[in-house]
Amino acid sequence: MSQAIFNLIEGVVVPSGKLPVTLPNADNEQAMNKDQFPGINDVSHYTEKLLFGYRWYDYHDVEPMYPFGHGLSYTTFLYDEQSIKVEGRKISISVENSGKLTGKEVVQLYVGFPEDAGDPPKILKGFEKI
């Protein structure tokens, strides 16, 4: 076993990455059919419309095994909401390591279009179930 993996398992160093994808609870949890994925003759049909990814999980009230942005750490961090500053497109916040181990935190900010932009809502209530 490499020293880096050993150090992570033993808690000598703190992992600080976050998942760039959502990991489902089971294979094909969203019940994609062969027409949708991988497609027939390299042509996919998007009959699931907007109900994929986090929208599928939200709509069906299913908690994924690990959601997009999930991360594990051996330490804890405090976000100081009073320190949030917005200057144009730059946003900053103070984060303090409040745990006993040295670690790094990846701060995540999720933004969306204003409602009048016509972007589909995050949770699609009333959308026809597939």
Secondary structure, 3 states (H helix, E strand, C coil): CCHHHHHHHHCCCCCCCCCCCCECCCCCCCCCCCCCCCCECCECCCCCCCCCCHHHHHHCCCCCCECCCCCCCCCCEEEEEEEEEEECCEEEEEEEECCCCCCCCCCCCCCCCCHHHCCCCCCCCCCCCC
